[in-house]
């Protein structure tokens, strides 16, 4: 049985629209949320527990500490 992958997307504008639409059309893929910035995304990601987070934000550098804020046990 194939498990549905839950995806959260962080990015802006047309790229976000295109990627979210394309992935949403795929079987076994569920777009569970999106945000335009990392700051806006953190609490949503922590609450929604995605399998995958796609970052498409130019100039955004994340540290290990940033990612630990949203990690789950």
C-alpha angles and dihedrals in degrees: 000000000000115000118223112245115227111216132193118193127206116191147087142269127326095001090056092047094049097044094045091048094047095047092044090059092057122097115249093019124111121185101214098179150331139209136185097228138031091240091055092045102051100079093039091052092048091051098043101044100214123193090220135027116197114202114198100163119126115231095011113136119185127195129210087258091057091054094045088061088070102031119120127215 
